[in-house]
Amino acid sequence: MVYDFLVAGAGIVGLSTAYKLSKKFPDSSILVLEKEDRVAAHQTGHNSGVIHSGIYYQPGSYKAKNCIDGRHQIVDYCKENGIEHDICGKVIVASTEDDLPRLNGLYERGLQNEIENIRLIDNKELKEIEPYVAGVQAIYVPCAGIVDFTGVCQSLHHKLSEAGQSVQFKSPVRSVHQTNGCLTVQSTKENFKTRHFINCTGLHSDRVARSAGIKPNIKIVPFRGEYYELTTQAEHKVKGLIYPMPNPEFPFLGVHFTRMALGGVECGPNAVFAFKREGYKKTSFNLKDTLETFDFPGFWKLAGKHWQMGLDEMYRSFSKKGFLKNLRKLIPSIQAEDLKTSPSGVRAMALQPNGELLDDFYFETTEREIHVLNAPSPAATAGLSIGDEIVEKARASFSL
């Protein structure tokens, strides 16, 4: 059999892409290959479950456009399909007077991105929304929320099956090459033929691209995000989403508090270099992954620029006291006994040779292939919109 589309990766980007292809081309045959035994096994299933508003992102960027459109789509999808979610709202907190210029700048960016109903609030109104939070001022973002992203992926898998499409598990892609007018995709189980190939493999996207003969000018570098969870007795201190002002020098949003869609409150994450692409534990190590990263000149340029911040993040990784100090900037009454360890996540960051991390979604296309080489946060929120973006790229690049 020759499939019309073969999508590699059953996270939210891959499944959203397959779902949108099935809607746009209902008579086509679609196969999704996933190397694990379930959907949402890595980045999608290991994040905070936040529905981002789009306030942070450069106006006009892929991130901004797809986050805002994706947010509306995922909320509608959850309502239609009975998936756990809650538009609980979010506060972005200026802890000191020094934070206020950046807070005002972020608010202006939110207005440029047309984030609905955001407003600046003073300390008194902040206390009404989040009684335990300390801050001089904040941005209130009522359209932010939480969702069960794994539940979204399970639903998308079900819809694909209902439409007669296939998702095959335990089938990692080993290589892609062109033969007799179509593509042969080799997995560990068998070979598949397809007219078009779409790479949505996240942490392994650069490797899959290289196996297809693409030579991307980036390297995927894994960063582990470590979390604590509030004990049941302390959960009342968080009503929705509580975020600090992000550090403009670093592409992470800082440790924050997240009330989760399926219950509980997460605190974190930090961001530490992972010595394994799927390194969810502090002790995780893979020699090939580590050497591949260390051999990339951009890594040392990144490390040289951010070594002090990297050491701070590593300290918080091994010091609960250090992690707690950051959390107390937002909620001073949090105590060490209020925290219990929670599973970590690993984020794929696309690093350039100059040591800069790519700050937007990034694709490489050929006449038969699309490779999603950078899908950073807010990719989960934006997933359904990214699916639309990829369908349009497929229509144009594949002359459909």
C-alpha positions as CSV (number, residue, x, y, z in Angstrom):
1,M,0.0,0.0,0.0
2,V,1.2,3.5,-0.7
3,Y,-0.2,6.1,1.8
4,D,-1.0,9.6,0.7
5,F,0.5,11.0,4.0
6,L,2.8,9.5,6.6
7,V,3.2,11.5,9.8
8,A,6.0,10.7,12.2
9,G,5.1,11.4,15.9
10,A,1.9,11.0,17.9
11,G,2.3,14.0,20.1
12,I,-0.2,16.9,19.8
13,V,1.5,18.4,16.7
14,G,1.7,15.1,14.8
15,L,-1.9,14.1,15.7
16,S,-3.3,17.5,15.0
17,T,-1.6,17.5,11.6
18,A,-3.0,14.1,10.7
19,Y,-6.4,15.1,11.9
20,K,-6.4,18.3,9.9
21,L,-5.1,16.5,6.8
22,S,-8.0,14.0,7.2
23,K,-10.5,16.9,7.3
24,K,-8.9,18.7,4.3
25,F,-8.4,15.6,2.2
26,P,-11.1,13.1,3.4
27,D,-10.4,10.6,0.7
28,S,-6.7,10.4,1.5
29,S,-5.0,7.5,3.3
30,I,-3.0,8.6,6.4
31,L,-0.6,6.7,8.6
32,V,0.9,8.0,11.9
33,L,4.0,6.3,13.2
34,E,4.9,6.6,16.9
35,K,8.0,5.1,18.5
36,E,6.3,4.6,21.9
37,D,3.3,2.5,22.9
38,R,0.9,5.4,23.4
39,V,0.1,8.9,22.3
40,A,1.6,12.0,24.0
41,A,4.4,10.0,25.5
42,H,7.0,12.8,25.7
43,Q,6.7,16.6,25.5
44,T,2.9,16.7,25.1
45,G,2.3,14.4,28.1
46,H,5.0,16.0,30.4
47,N,4.1,19.7,30.4
48,S,2.0,21.9,32.8
49,G,-1.2,21.6,30.8
50,V,-1.5,25.3,30.4
51,I,-3.6,26.9,27.6
52,H,-1.5,29.9,26.9
53,S,-3.0,33.2,25.9
54,G,-0.4,34.4,23.4
55,I,0.6,37.5,25.4
56,Y,4.4,36.8,25.5
57,Y,5.1,36.4,21.8
58,Q,6.4,38.7,19.1
59,P,3.5,40.2,17.3
60,G,3.2,38.7,13.8
61,S,5.3,35.7,14.7
62,Y,4.2,32.1,14.1
63,K,4.1,31.7,17.9
64,A,1.7,34.6,18.4
65,K,-0.6,33.8,15.5
66,N,-0.8,30.1,16.1
67,C,-1.1,30.4,19.9
68,I,-4.0,32.7,19.7
69,D,-5.8,30.7,17.0
70,G,-4.9,27.4,18.6
71,R,-6.2,28.6,22.0
72,H,-9.6,29.2,20.5
73,Q,-9.6,25.9,18.6
74,I,-8.5,23.8,21.6
75,V,-11.1,25.3,23.9
76,D,-13.8,24.6,21.3
77,Y,-12.5,21.1,20.7
78,C,-12.5,20.3,24.4
79,K,-16.1,21.6,24.8
80,E,-17.3,19.6,21.8
81,N,-15.5,16.4,22.9
82,G,-15.9,16.5,26.7
83,I,-12.2,16.9,27.5
84,E,-11.2,18.3,30.9
85,H,-10.3,22.0,30.8
86,D,-10.9,25.2,32.7
87,I,-10.4,28.8,31.6
88,C,-9.3,29.7,35.1
89,G,-7.3,32.9,34.3
90,K,-3.7,33.8,35.0
91,V,-1.8,36.6,36.8
92,I,1.7,37.7,35.7
93,V,3.2,39.3,38.7
94,A,5.6,42.1,39.2
95,S,7.2,41.2,42.5
96,T,9.1,44.5,42.9
97,E,9.0,48.1,41.5
98,D,12.0,47.2,39.3
99,D,9.7,44.7,37.4
100,L,7.2,47.4,36.5
101,P,8.7,48.7,33.2
102,R,8.9,45.2,31.8
103,L,5.4,44.4,33.1
104,N,4.1,47.5,31.2
105,G,6.0,46.4,28.1
106,L,4.5,42.9,28.3
107,Y,1.0,44.4,28.7
108,E,1.5,46.6,25.6
109,R,2.6,43.5,23.7
110,G,-0.6,41.7,24.9
111,L,-2.6,44.6,23.5
112,Q,-0.7,44.4,20.2
113,N,-1.5,40.7,20.0
114,E,-5.2,41.5,20.8
115,I,-5.4,39.2,23.8
116,E,-8.9,39.7,24.9
117,N,-9.8,41.4,28.2
118,I,-6.3,41.6,29.7
119,R,-5.8,44.4,32.2
120,L,-3.3,45.8,34.6
121,I,-4.3,45.2,38.2
122,D,-3.0,46.7,41.5
123,N,-2.0,44.8,44.6
124,K,-5.5,45.0,46.1
125,E,-7.2,43.4,43.0
126,L,-4.3,40.8,42.8
127,K,-5.2,39.8,46.3
128,E,-8.8,39.4,45.4
129,I,-7.9,37.0,42.5
130,E,-5.0,35.2,44.3
131,P,-5.1,35.9,48.0
132,Y,-1.7,34.4,48.9
133,V,0.3,36.1,46.1
134,A,2.7,38.9,46.9
135,G,3.3,41.6,44.2
136,V,3.2,45.3,43.6
137,Q,1.2,45.0,40.3
138,A,0.2,42.3,37.8
139,I,-1.4,41.6,34.4
140,Y,-4.6,39.7,34.7
141,V,-5.2,37.4,31.7
142,P,-8.7,35.9,32.0
143,C,-8.5,33.9,28.8
144,A,-5.6,31.6,29.9
145,G,-6.5,28.2,31.2
146,I,-5.6,24.5,31.8
147,V,-6.3,21.4,29.9
148,D,-5.6,17.6,29.8
149,F,-3.4,17.6,26.7
150,T,-3.0,13.8,26.8
151,G,-6.8,13.6,26.7
152,V,-6.8,15.8,23.6
153,C,-4.4,13.4,21.9
154,Q,-6.4,10.4,22.9
155,S,-9.5,12.0,21.4
156,L,-7.6,12.9,18.2
157,H,-6.4,9.3,17.9
158,H,-10.0,8.1,18.3
159,K,-11.2,10.5,15.6
160,L,-8.5,9.4,13.2
161,S,-9.5,5.7,13.8
162,E,-13.1,6.6,13.2
163,A,-12.1,8.2,9.9
164,G,-10.4,5.0,8.8
165,Q,-6.8,6.3,9.4
166,S,-4.1,4.4,11.2
167,V,-1.8,5.1,14.1
168,Q,0.9,2.5,14.6
169,F,2.9,2.3,17.8
170,K,6.4,1.0,18.6
171,S,7.4,2.1,15.2
172,P,10.3,4.6,15.3
173,V,11.4,6.1,11.9
174,R,14.9,5.0,11.0
175,S,15.3,6.5,7.5
176,V,13.4,8.1,4.7
177,H,14.4,7.8,1.0
178,Q,12.9,8.3,-2.4
179,T,12.3,5.3,-4.7
180,N,10.2,4.9,-7.8
181,G,8.3,8.2,-7.5
182,C,7.4,7.8,-3.8
183,L,9.0,7.7,-0.4
184,T,10.0,4.7,1.6
185,V,10.0,5.2,5.3
186,Q,11.9,2.6,7.2
187,S,10.9,1.8,10.8
188,T,12.2,-0.9,13.1
189,K,9.2,-3.1,12.3
190,E,8.7,-2.7,8.5
191,N,9.0,-0.3,5.6
192,F,6.1,1.9,4.5
193,K,5.6,3.7,1.2
194,T,4.0,7.1,1.1
195,R,3.6,10.0,-1.3
196,H,4.3,12.6,1.3
197,F,6.1,12.6,4.7
198,I,5.7,15.0,7.6
199,N,8.2,14.9,10.5
200,C,6.7,15.8,13.9
201,T,9.1,13.9,16.1
202,G,9.9,16.7,18.6
203,L,13.0,15.7,20.6
204,H,14.2,13.6,17.6
205,S,13.1,15.9,14.7
206,D,16.6,16.9,13.6
207,R,17.8,13.3,13.5
208,V,14.7,12.2,11.5
209,A,15.3,15.1,9.1
210,R,19.0,14.0,8.6
211,S,17.9,10.5,8.0
212,A,15.8,11.9,5.1
213,G,18.8,13.7,3.6
214,I,17.9,17.1,5.0
215,K,20.8,19.1,6.5
216,P,19.2,21.4,9.1
217,N,21.4,24.1,10.5
218,I,20.2,23.5,14.0
219,K,20.7,20.9,16.8
220,I,18.0,19.8,19.1
221,V,19.2,20.2,22.7
222,P,17.2,18.8,25.6
223,F,16.4,20.8,28.7
224,R,14.7,19.1,31.6
225,G,12.0,21.0,33.5
226,E,11.7,19.8,37.1
227,Y,8.5,20.2,39.2
228,Y,7.2,20.0,42.7
229,E,3.6,19.6,43.5
230,L,1.7,21.2,46.4
231,T,0.4,18.9,49.1
232,T,-3.4,18.6,49.4
233,Q,-3.2,20.8,52.5
234,A,-1.5,23.7,50.6
235,E,-3.5,23.6,47.3
236,H,-5.9,26.2,48.5
237,K,-3.1,28.8,48.1
238,V,-3.4,28.7,44.3
239,K,-6.7,29.5,42.5
240,G,-5.5,29.5,38.9
241,L,-2.2,30.2,37.1
242,I,0.4,32.4,38.8
243,Y,3.5,33.4,36.8
244,P,6.5,35.7,37.5
245,M,7.8,38.2,35.1
246,P,9.9,36.2,32.5
247,N,13.6,36.8,32.2
248,P,14.1,38.5,28.8
249,E,17.5,36.9,28.4
250,F,16.3,33.3,28.7
251,P,13.6,31.5,26.7
252,F,11.8,30.1,29.7
253,L,9.0,31.6,31.7
254,G,10.3,31.0,35.2
255,V,9.0,28.8,38.0
256,H,5.2,29.3,38.3
257,F,2.2,27.7,40.0
258,T,-0.3,25.8,37.8
259,R,-3.6,24.4,39.0
260,M,-3.9,21.3,36.8
261,A,-7.0,20.1,34.9
262,L,-7.0,16.6,36.4
263,G,-6.4,17.9,40.0
264,G,-3.4,19.1,42.0
265,V,-1.1,22.1,41.7
266,E,2.3,22.0,40.1
267,C,5.2,24.3,41.0
268,G,8.0,24.9,38.4
269,P,9.7,24.1,36.2
270,N,13.3,25.0,36.4
271,A,15.3,24.5,33.2
272,V,18.5,22.4,33.3
273,F,20.5,20.8,30.5
274,A,19.6,17.1,30.1
275,F,22.3,14.6,29.3
276,K,19.7,12.5,27.5
277,R,17.0,13.5,25.0
278,E,14.5,11.7,27.0
279,G,16.2,12.3,30.3
280,Y,13.4,12.7,32.8
281,K,15.6,11.9,35.9
282,K,18.6,13.7,37.3
283,T,20.6,10.6,36.8
284,S,19.5,10.1,33.1
285,F,22.5,9.8,30.8
286,N,23.0,8.8,27.2
287,L,26.6,9.0,25.8
288,K,25.5,9.4,22.1
289,D,23.0,12.3,23.0
290,T,25.6,14.0,25.2
291,L,28.5,13.8,22.7
292,E,26.3,14.9,19.9
293,T,25.4,18.1,21.9
294,F,28.9,18.7,23.0
295,D,30.2,18.4,19.5
296,F,27.9,21.2,18.3
297,P,29.7,24.6,18.5
298,G,26.5,26.4,19.3
299,F,26.2,24.6,22.6
300,W,29.4,26.0,24.0
301,K,28.5,29.5,22.8
302,L,25.1,29.2,24.6
303,A,26.9,27.8,27.7
304,G,29.4,30.7,27.6
305,K,26.7,33.3,27.5
306,H,24.4,31.8,30.1
307,W,26.8,29.9,32.4
308,Q,25.8,31.8,35.5
309,M,22.1,31.2,34.9
310,G,22.8,27.6,34.1
311,L,24.6,27.1,37.5
312,D,21.7,28.8,39.3
313,E,19.2,26.4,37.6
314,M,21.4,23.4,38.4
315,Y,21.6,24.6,42.1
316,R,17.8,24.7,42.2
317,S,17.7,21.2,40.7
318,F,19.6,19.7,43.6
319,S,18.4,22.1,46.3
320,K,14.8,22.1,47.5
321,K,15.7,25.2,49.5
322,G,16.9,27.0,46.4
323,F,13.7,26.0,44.5
324,L,11.6,27.1,47.4
325,K,13.2,30.5,47.5
326,N,12.1,31.2,44.0
327,L,8.5,30.0,44.7
328,R,8.4,32.3,47.7
329,K,8.9,35.4,45.5
330,L,5.3,34.7,44.4
331,I,3.7,33.1,47.5
332,P,5.8,33.9,50.6
333,S,3.9,31.5,52.8
334,I,4.9,28.4,50.9
335,Q,6.9,26.1,53.2
336,A,9.2,23.2,52.4
337,E,6.7,20.7,53.8
338,D,4.1,22.0,51.4
339,L,6.1,20.5,48.5
340,K,6.3,17.0,47.1
341,T,8.3,15.9,44.1
342,S,6.5,15.6,40.8
343,P,7.4,14.0,37.4
344,S,9.7,16.1,35.1
345,G,9.4,17.0,31.5
346,V,12.0,17.5,28.8
347,R,11.8,20.3,26.3
348,A,13.3,20.2,22.8
349,M,15.1,23.4,22.1
350,A,16.5,24.1,18.6
351,L,20.0,25.6,18.9
352,Q,21.7,27.5,16.1
353,P,25.5,27.4,15.4
354,N,25.8,31.0,16.8
355,G,24.6,29.8,20.2
356,E,21.1,31.4,19.9
357,L,18.0,29.3,20.5
358,L,15.4,29.6,17.8
359,D,12.5,31.5,19.3
360,D,9.8,30.6,16.8
361,F,8.3,27.6,15.0
362,Y,10.6,26.4,12.2
363,F,9.9,24.2,9.2
364,E,12.0,22.8,6.3
365,T,10.1,21.6,3.3
366,T,10.8,19.7,0.0
367,E,8.5,18.8,-2.8
368,R,7.5,15.6,-0.8
369,E,8.4,16.3,2.8
370,I,7.8,18.8,5.7
371,H,10.0,18.7,8.8
372,V,8.8,20.5,11.9
373,L,12.2,21.3,13.4
374,N,11.2,23.6,16.2
375,A,7.9,23.6,18.0
376,P,8.6,25.2,21.3
377,S,6.1,26.3,23.9
378,P,3.2,27.2,23.2
379,A,3.1,24.3,20.7
380,A,0.7,22.3,22.8
381,T,-1.8,25.2,23.0
382,A,-1.1,26.0,19.3
383,G,-1.3,22.3,18.1
384,L,-4.5,22.4,16.1
385,S,-3.5,25.7,14.5
386,I,-0.1,24.3,13.7
387,G,-1.9,21.4,12.0
388,D,-3.7,24.0,9.8
389,E,-0.3,25.7,9.1
390,I,1.2,22.4,8.0
391,V,-1.8,21.5,5.8
392,E,-1.3,24.8,4.0
393,K,2.4,24.2,3.6
394,A,1.6,20.7,2.3
395,R,-0.9,22.1,-0.2
396,A,1.6,24.6,-1.5
397,S,4.8,22.5,-1.3
398,F,3.2,19.2,-2.5
399,S,1.1,21.0,-5.2
400,L,-2.1,19.4,-3.9
